[in-house]
Amino acid sequence: GGWVLLQNCHLGLDFMDELLETILTAEIQNDSFRVWITTEQHPKFPITLLQIAIKFTNEPPQGIRAGLKRTFSGISQDMLNASNLPMWKPLLYTVAFLHSTVQERRKFGPLGWNIPYEFNSADFTSSVQFIQNHLKKIDIRKGISWNTVRYMIGEVQYGGRVTDDYDKRLLNCFARVWFNENMFDSSFCFYTGYQIPVCKTLDQYFDYIQLLPAMDTPEVFGLHPNADITYQKNTSAEVLDTITNIQPKESGGGSGETREAVVYRCAEDMLEKLPPDYVKARLVKMGALNSMNIFLRQEIDRMQKVITIVRTILNDLKLAIEGTIVMSEASKNLRDALDNIYDARIPQVWRRVSWDSSTLGFWFTDLLDRNAQLSTWIFHGRPKVFWITGFFNPQGFLTAMKQEATRAHKDWALDKVEIHNDVLKQTREEITSSPSEGVYIYGLYLEGAGWDKRRSILVESTPKILFVQLPVLHMFA
């Protein structure tokens, strides 16, 4: 009889096939026998096993109201009455609010946390347990040791999961602003309309939570209202992406152009615009050992690889559509290219050797622009302003600049040199000459902040403007 529970099955995929075999062949006498499996999403998880199973996903609820409801449904009346000190209930509610906030920030992607952390109910339980123990031991005259509480929450209980310095700084900021004497003041609020309720029973808490807004503005979590636009945009892109993925791939018998004809036309168009191969001889003339030229050579090698792969795939695709070569199951790359080009996406094999972009059109324009920058550099000498986002390895570019500066000053050592930058007031078009030292770069954008050109400082974002282009930067060592 009994039940079997297998946890973290994404770590033992080989065993899953064996498990399926066992379940299908074993003669089980007991009707109530069940196998429970816990797993993370994994592309290689056996599909047959998923198909015969009942699936249940456990996701954090959306919004502060739902989050607090779920947290409080795990709290008993005994726990509420665990301490008769007046500080206990407000502290419990604040930890619950922090718990919902850290989970909710995840949906905003890199704007919420640099790295998405798996905060879960264990963090909440251990934080509450700590506060309970702390309140038992305190001297009433001295009150709560806030430094201890903030350290335990920001560095240990929740902070223990956090690996990024900026994320750690954010958590400690929440702990500093919310966990202090002011929280017992009747005027204290996390954000307008989000107070700490004074309640005696669980039902009163639920009544209060029910009155919170169903949709929270990002400002509740300390984010700019623009963050919501980014979130909504990403969510809708994901939905549309999924819809495109499950569209039938075979061409129907409609009166319009067939998929193959559309892709054939695209391939011809791209081949026509595709730049020619590079001539390596030019590089030798420029001085092969100069650090900037070594960097240029590496960029050209990578660019050449992209151009070659794009040309090969497009030519093969044309031949396959004409029927000259067979588009068999083996040529997975061609089939993938056909599907993706039809959907205006970047074929996998191109993306692997290149860069990310939202659509195939943008990606191809990028290819032409990147190639133009490298060609100009080879044939017309070093550009006055570099488009830094057009390089495969921008860090390598800055390192080459650093080496160049070190060699210009005989008494400098490379490990004593660091990179500095000044944001200029000019745009790229206004720059007429190269700097005496270092390089001018452009192509950088700000997300989550605005730029005041007059005072050259960061400012709050303007509503509804998600990205702001920075003026030219002078990078020097």
Phi, psi and omega per residue, in radians:
G1 nan -2.455 2.998
G2 1.222 3.078 3.099
W3 -2.066 2.686 3.054
V4 -2.035 2.306 3.108
L5 -2.078 2.065 3.109
L6 -1.959 2.165 -3.051
Q7 -1.871 2.687 3.069
N8 0.904 0.849 -3.041
C9 -1.188 -0.276 3.105
H10 -1.153 -0.209 3.125
L11 -1.585 -0.172 -3.137
G12 -2.304 1.088 -3.025
L13 -1.150 -0.558 -3.123
D14 -1.084 -0.653 -3.100
F15 -1.219 -0.407 -3.092
M16 -1.092 -0.681 3.115
D17 -1.105 -0.716 3.140
E18 -1.115 -0.718 -3.131
L19 -1.072 -0.773 -3.135
L20 -1.021 -0.810 3.118
E21 -1.009 -0.811 -3.116
T22 -1.074 -0.812 -3.097
I23 -1.077 -0.744 -3.059
L24 -1.272 -0.480 -3.034
T25 -1.788 -0.391 -3.056
A26 -1.195 2.531 3.073
E27 -1.705 1.814 -3.062
I28 -1.738 2.174 -3.064
Q29 -1.365 -0.631 -2.959
N30 -1.496 2.218 -3.094
D31 -1.180 -0.518 -3.037
S32 -1.577 0.175 -3.140
F33 -1.155 2.359 3.098
R34 -2.432 2.584 2.978
V35 -1.944 2.165 3.082
W36 -1.840 2.380 -3.135
I37 -2.224 2.323 2.968
T38 -1.972 2.418 -3.102
T39 -2.739 2.712 2.956
E40 -1.523 2.900 3.064
Q41 -1.093 2.390 3.106
H42 -2.608 2.262 -3.082
P43 -1.104 -0.408 -3.069
K44 -1.729 0.166 -3.130
F45 -1.169 2.297 -3.044
P46 -0.975 2.146 -3.033
I47 -1.221 -0.561 -3.113
T48 -1.122 -0.674 -3.140
L49 -1.155 -0.693 3.125
L50 -1.135 -0.640 -3.061
Q51 -1.186 -0.592 -3.104
I52 -1.536 -0.087 -3.069
A53 -1.698 2.730 2.966
I54 -1.560 2.213 -3.028
K55 -1.794 2.467 -3.089
F56 -2.464 2.087 3.126
T57 -1.872 2.552 -3.082
N58 -2.045 1.752 -3.083
E59 -2.029 2.596 3.091
P60 -1.104 2.495 -3.106
P61 -1.149 2.748 -3.105
Q62 -1.606 2.191 3.055
G63 1.706 2.710 -3.096
I64 -1.127 -0.723 -3.085
R65 -1.061 -0.880 -3.128
A66 -1.117 -0.675 -3.118
G67 -1.116 -0.786 -3.136
L68 -1.173 -0.657 3.119
K69 -1.028 -0.812 -3.093
R70 -1.153 -0.726 -3.125
T71 -1.111 -0.771 -3.090
F72 -1.276 -0.374 3.097
S73 -1.235 -0.274 3.100
G74 -1.643 0.071 -3.097
I75 -1.857 2.385 3.136
S76 -1.733 2.868 3.128
Q77 -1.090 -0.599 3.118
D78 -1.073 -0.666 -3.131
M79 -1.176 -0.654 3.110
L80 -1.079 -0.637 -3.099
N81 -1.626 0.233 -3.048
A82 -1.040 -0.557 -3.134
S83 -2.350 2.460 3.133
N84 -1.682 0.172 3.077
L85 -1.276 2.485 -3.105
P86 -1.146 -0.341 -3.092
M87 -1.353 -0.323 -2.950
W88 -1.104 -0.905 -3.034
K89 -1.155 -0.773 3.085
P90 -1.038 -0.669 3.132
L91 -1.127 -0.748 3.140
L92 -1.053 -0.798 -3.125
Y93 -1.125 -0.667 -3.123
T94 -1.163 -0.699 3.097
V95 -1.110 -0.703 3.126
A96 -1.101 -0.686 -3.139
F97 -1.174 -0.733 3.104
L98 -1.075 -0.705 -3.116
H99 -1.059 -0.768 3.117
S100 -1.165 -0.670 -3.104
T101 -1.116 -0.820 -3.084
V102 -1.148 -0.564 3.116
Q103 -1.284 -0.681 -3.065
E104 -1.214 -0.553 -3.124
R105 -1.128 -0.381 -3.109
R106 -1.068 -0.576 -3.053
K107 -1.195 -0.270 -3.137
F108 -1.530 0.160 3.088
G109 1.105 -2.499 -3.057
P110 -1.122 -0.246 3.068
L111 -1.301 -0.530 -3.122
G112 -1.431 -1.008 3.055
W113 -2.336 2.487 3.083
N114 -1.106 -0.621 3.116
I115 -2.183 2.285 -3.133
P116 -1.295 2.033 -3.100
Y117 -1.713 2.623 3.118
E118 -1.556 1.256 3.066
F119 -1.261 2.371 3.116
N120 -2.462 -3.083 -2.989
S121 -1.108 -0.364 3.118
A122 -1.114 -0.622 3.129
D123 -1.108 -0.729 -3.128
F124 -1.129 -0.851 -3.082
T125 -1.040 -0.791 -3.086
S126 -1.206 -0.587 3.100
S127 -1.140 -0.732 -3.130
V128 -1.149 -0.718 3.125
Q129 -1.055 -0.737 3.141
F130 -1.087 -0.787 -3.079
I131 -1.148 -0.666 3.095
Q132 -1.036 -0.849 -3.132
N133 -1.111 -0.684 -3.094
H134 -1.128 -0.702 -3.112
L135 -1.200 -0.511 3.122
K136 -1.161 -0.565 -2.994
K137 -1.644 -0.198 -2.986
I138 -1.311 2.704 3.040
D139 -1.543 2.134 -3.045
I140 -0.977 -0.646 -3.099
R141 -1.150 -0.675 -3.107
K142 -1.452 -0.438 3.131
G143 1.378 -2.891 -3.050
I144 -1.313 2.466 3.028
S145 -1.516 1.671 -3.026
W146 -1.107 -0.614 3.132
N147 -1.031 -0.714 -3.139
T148 -1.117 -0.832 -3.102
V149 -1.047 -0.815 -3.100
R150 -1.131 -0.690 -3.135
Y151 -1.137 -0.792 -3.090
M152 -1.125 -0.636 -3.107
I153 -1.432 -0.844 -3.037
G154 -1.352 -0.461 -3.075
E155 -1.922 -0.525 -2.997
V156 -1.858 -1.134 -2.994
Q157 -1.166 -1.029 3.090
Y158 -1.525 -0.695 -3.087
G159 -1.132 -0.382 -3.127
G160 -1.094 -0.439 3.125
R161 -1.462 -0.343 -2.920
V162 -1.494 2.214 -3.085
T163 -1.904 -0.255 -3.059
D164 -1.664 2.376 -3.069
D165 -1.055 -0.713 -3.095
Y166 -1.237 -0.621 3.092
D167 -1.140 -0.681 3.121
K168 -1.098 -0.707 -3.127
R169 -1.105 -0.700 3.136
L170 -1.115 -0.804 -3.135
L171 -1.064 -0.779 -3.135
N172 -1.126 -0.531 3.113
C173 -1.169 -0.782 3.069
F174 -1.011 -0.788 -3.107
A175 -1.091 -0.694 -3.085
R176 -1.200 -0.720 -3.040
V177 -1.370 -0.574 -3.045
W178 -1.664 -0.563 -3.070
F179 -1.777 1.539 3.055
N180 -2.793 3.118 -3.066
E181 -0.992 -0.527 -3.073
N182 -1.070 -0.390 -3.049
M183 -1.138 -0.321 3.134
F184 -1.580 -0.005 3.117
D185 -1.369 2.451 -3.085
S186 -1.158 -0.380 -3.102
S187 -1.509 -0.064 -3.075
F188 -1.182 2.357 2.988
C189 -2.546 2.596 3.111
F190 -1.191 -0.689 3.069
Y191 -2.804 2.738 -3.097
T192 -0.777 2.111 3.109
G193 1.629 -0.095 3.136
Y194 -2.055 1.465 -3.124
Q195 -1.647 3.114 2.996
I196 -1.703 2.027 -3.083
P197 -1.302 2.640 3.051
V198 -1.832 1.798 -3.059
C199 -2.286 2.735 3.120
K200 -1.841 -0.544 -3.072
T201 -2.102 2.851 3.126
L202 -1.071 -0.694 -3.108
D203 -1.045 -0.660 3.114
Q204 -1.125 -0.673 3.096
Y205 -1.090 -0.795 -3.129
F206 -1.088 -0.677 3.110
D207 -1.079 -0.729 -3.129
Y208 -1.158 -0.794 -3.094
I209 -1.081 -0.620 -3.129
Q210 -1.087 -0.443 -3.106
L211 -1.447 -0.160 3.134
L212 -1.207 2.716 3.139
P213 -1.081 2.527 3.131
A214 -1.250 -0.622 3.105
M215 -1.961 2.225 -3.135
D216 -1.677 2.551 3.013
T217 -1.416 2.631 -3.110
P218 -1.029 -0.330 -3.119
E219 -1.133 -0.407 3.100
V220 -1.056 -0.600 -3.118
F221 -1.663 0.189 3.134
G222 1.409 0.416 3.130
L223 -1.969 2.792 3.114
H224 -1.300 2.580 3.116
P225 -0.940 -0.465 3.122
N226 -1.060 -0.446 -3.111
A227 -1.026 -0.552 -3.117
D228 -1.186 -0.620 3.120
I229 -1.090 -0.800 3.139
T230 -1.033 -0.784 -3.106
Y231 -1.096 -0.825 -3.114
Q232 -1.093 -0.681 -3.107
K233 -1.129 -0.779 -3.137
N234 -1.139 -0.691 -3.130
T235 -1.114 -0.797 -3.107
S236 -1.182 -0.617 3.106
A237 -1.084 -0.689 -3.127
E238 -1.124 -0.753 -3.136
V239 -1.097 -0.826 -3.118
L240 -1.119 -0.629 3.117
D241 -1.071 -0.784 -3.137
T242 -1.113 -0.732 3.140
I243 -1.062 -0.777 3.138
T244 -1.075 -0.693 -3.091
N245 -1.117 -0.569 -3.066
I246 -1.708 0.147 3.032
Q247 -1.124 2.531 3.060
P248 -1.093 2.390 -3.037
K249 -1.530 -0.422 -3.089
E250 -1.292 2.567 -3.113
S251 -1.393 2.375 -3.119
G252 -1.444 -3.141 -3.099
G253 -1.692 0.607 -3.124
G254 -1.270 3.093 -3.089
S255 -1.475 -0.267 -3.102
G256 -1.238 -3.092 3.114
E257 -1.185 2.514 3.118
T258 -1.326 2.851 3.119
R259 -0.997 -0.768 -3.076
E260 -1.052 -0.723 -3.106
A261 -1.139 -0.698 3.138
V262 -1.097 -0.837 -3.101
V263 -1.140 -0.678 -3.136
Y264 -1.049 -0.762 -3.129
R265 -1.122 -0.731 3.112
C266 -1.073 -0.774 -3.096
A267 -1.088 -0.759 3.126
E268 -1.082 -0.755 -3.121
D269 -1.072 -0.774 -3.127
M270 -1.191 -0.705 -3.141
L271 -1.081 -0.630 -3.131
E272 -1.108 -0.681 -3.070
K273 -1.530 -0.237 -3.035
L274 -1.103 2.288 -3.104
P275 -1.186 2.739 3.116
P276 -1.269 2.975 3.109
D277 -1.191 2.767 -3.112
Y278 -1.406 2.676 3.069
V279 -1.829 1.954 -3.045
K280 -1.213 -0.418 -3.066
A281 -1.006 -0.573 -3.128
R282 -1.036 -0.651 -3.083
L283 -1.117 -0.666 -3.109
V284 -1.095 -0.712 -3.140
K285 -1.074 -0.585 -3.029
M286 -1.296 -0.183 -3.089
G287 1.769 1.651 -2.933
A288 -1.204 -0.369 -3.012
L289 -1.712 -0.060 3.071
N290 -1.148 2.355 -3.017
S291 -1.039 -0.623 3.118
M292 -1.181 -0.633 -3.134
N293 -1.247 -0.570 3.080
I294 -1.119 -0.736 3.109
F295 -1.083 -0.777 -3.133
L296 -1.023 -0.733 -3.131
R297 -1.075 -0.758 3.138
Q298 -1.096 -0.704 3.129
E299 -1.097 -0.761 -3.105
I300 -1.131 -0.689 3.111
D301 -1.031 -0.757 -3.115
R302 -1.226 -0.668 -3.132
M303 -1.141 -0.708 3.134
Q304 -1.048 -0.695 -3.141
K305 -1.069 -0.777 -3.139
V306 -1.089 -0.850 -3.099
I307 -1.032 -0.743 -3.119
T308 -1.095 -0.825 -3.095
I309 -1.129 -0.723 -3.137
V310 -1.076 -0.793 -3.108
R311 -1.099 -0.779 -3.116
T312 -1.051 -0.880 -3.080
I313 -1.086 -0.765 -3.103
L314 -1.125 -0.743 3.127
N315 -1.113 -0.778 3.141
D316 -1.108 -0.663 -3.118
L317 -1.106 -0.753 3.115
K318 -1.072 -0.772 -3.136
L319 -1.116 -0.684 -3.119
A320 -1.178 -0.682 3.133
I321 -1.194 -0.630 3.096
E322 -1.244 -0.343 -3.131
G323 1.636 0.139 3.139
T324 -1.254 -0.694 3.036
I325 -2.059 2.793 -3.059
V326 -1.546 2.258 3.044
M327 -1.579 1.394 -3.051
S328 -1.444 3.040 3.096
E329 -1.069 -0.511 -3.094
A330 -1.117 -0.646 -3.107
S331 -1.456 1.188 -3.089
K332 -1.037 -0.636 -3.096
N333 -1.069 -0.692 -3.115
L334 -1.181 -0.771 -3.137
R335 -1.079 -0.748 3.133
D336 -1.117 -0.708 3.137
A337 -1.120 -0.722 -3.132
L338 -1.062 -0.857 -3.131
D339 -1.077 -0.810 -3.045
N340 -1.230 -0.703 -3.130
I341 -1.147 -0.631 3.110
Y342 -1.118 -0.638 3.141
D343 -1.541 0.185 -3.109
A344 1.034 0.611 3.069
R345 -1.955 2.967 -3.102
I346 -1.542 2.175 3.081
P347 -0.987 2.501 -3.093
Q348 -0.901 -0.797 -3.015
V349 -1.150 -0.514 3.077
W350 -1.319 -0.749 -3.088
R351 -1.080 -0.628 -3.106
R352 -1.050 -0.585 -3.082
V353 -1.762 0.039 -3.031
S354 -2.220 -2.195 -3.012
W355 -2.361 2.939 -3.130
D356 -1.498 2.569 3.067
S357 -2.771 2.774 -3.019
S358 -1.338 -0.643 3.133
T359 -2.387 2.904 -3.128
L360 -1.101 -0.672 -3.136
G361 -1.027 -0.848 3.128
F362 -1.090 -0.706 -3.099
W363 -1.088 -0.767 -3.081
F364 -1.221 -0.687 3.076
T365 -1.053 -0.717 3.088
D366 -1.014 -0.756 -3.133
L367 -1.046 -0.797 -3.120
L368 -1.135 -0.719 -3.120
D369 -1.183 -0.755 3.133
R370 -1.078 -0.755 -3.130
N371 -1.116 -0.696 -3.132
A372 -1.067 -0.725 -3.131
Q373 -1.094 -0.773 -3.111
L374 -1.173 -0.708 -3.130
S375 -1.124 -0.755 3.135
T376 -1.050 -0.747 -3.124
W377 -1.061 -0.743 -3.127
I378 -1.197 -0.825 -2.949
F379 -1.609 -0.451 -3.070
H380 -2.078 0.243 3.109
G381 1.483 3.062 -3.011
R382 -1.112 2.301 -3.133
P383 -1.149 2.683 3.109
K384 -1.286 -0.662 3.116
V385 -2.221 2.320 -3.119
F386 -1.720 2.411 3.029
W387 -1.517 1.659 -2.930
I388 -1.215 -0.491 -3.122
T389 -1.368 -0.035 3.099
G390 -1.627 0.159 3.109
F391 -1.812 2.653 3.057
F392 -1.231 -0.646 -3.011
N393 -2.249 1.328 -3.093
P394 -1.050 -0.588 3.107
Q395 -1.077 -0.690 3.134
G396 -1.090 -0.613 3.121
F397 -1.113 -0.777 -3.137
L398 -1.202 -0.586 3.092
T399 -1.152 -0.713 3.125
A400 -1.091 -0.697 3.106
M401 -1.095 -0.677 -3.135
K402 -1.125 -0.755 3.126
Q403 -1.104 -0.705 -3.130
E404 -1.052 -0.780 3.139
A405 -1.140 -0.682 -3.137
T406 -1.115 -0.711 -3.130
R407 -1.218 -0.500 -3.141
A408 -1.224 -0.518 3.090
H409 -1.841 1.892 -2.997
K410 -1.052 -0.563 -3.028
D411 -1.612 0.136 3.133
W412 -1.572 2.551 3.051
A413 -1.937 2.445 -3.005
L414 -1.003 -0.675 -3.085
D415 -1.348 -0.103 3.090
K416 -1.712 -0.043 -3.044
V417 -1.722 2.322 3.038
E418 -2.214 2.797 -3.038
I419 -1.556 2.336 3.058
H420 -2.126 2.865 3.079
N421 -2.523 2.622 2.983
D422 -2.153 2.327 3.041
V423 -1.543 2.099 -3.080
L424 -1.453 3.065 3.093
K425 -1.647 -0.287 -3.068
Q426 -1.410 2.714 2.959
T427 -1.612 3.058 -3.063
R428 -1.043 -0.663 -3.075
E429 -1.180 -0.452 -3.064
E430 -1.460 -0.144 -3.121
I431 -1.425 2.203 -3.082
T432 -1.921 -0.369 -3.131
S433 -2.502 2.801 3.118
S434 -1.273 2.746 3.098
P435 -1.260 2.784 -3.140
S436 -1.170 -0.591 3.052
E437 -2.406 2.609 -3.141
G438 1.396 -2.815 -3.093
V439 -2.421 2.723 2.968
Y440 -1.700 2.360 3.110
I441 -2.283 2.705 3.038
Y442 -2.486 3.069 3.103
G443 1.795 0.132 3.123
L444 -1.688 2.494 3.138
Y445 -2.130 2.660 3.041
L446 -1.773 2.387 2.996
E447 -2.125 2.335 3.126
G448 1.481 0.168 3.068
A449 -2.756 2.860 3.050
G450 -1.992 3.062 -3.117
W451 -2.266 2.189 3.088
D452 -1.618 1.853 -3.047
K453 -1.132 -0.621 -3.029
R454 -1.179 -0.780 -3.094
R455 -1.702 -0.052 -3.102
S456 0.909 0.925 3.080
I457 -2.411 2.832 3.061
L458 -1.320 2.456 3.072
V459 -2.318 3.038 3.082
E460 -1.107 2.631 3.109
S461 -1.096 2.600 2.985
T462 -1.382 2.427 3.138
P463 -0.942 2.406 3.069
K464 1.228 0.047 3.039
I465 -1.901 1.918 -3.005
L466 -1.486 -0.625 -3.066
F467 -2.183 2.403 3.124
V468 -2.176 2.249 3.138
Q469 -1.387 2.331 3.089
L470 -1.406 2.619 3.002
P471 -1.175 -3.013 -3.139
V472 -1.154 2.444 3.056
L473 -1.879 2.477 3.019
H474 -1.753 1.952 3.114
M475 -1.727 2.234 3.128
F476 -2.508 2.906 -3.074
A477 -2.016 nan nan
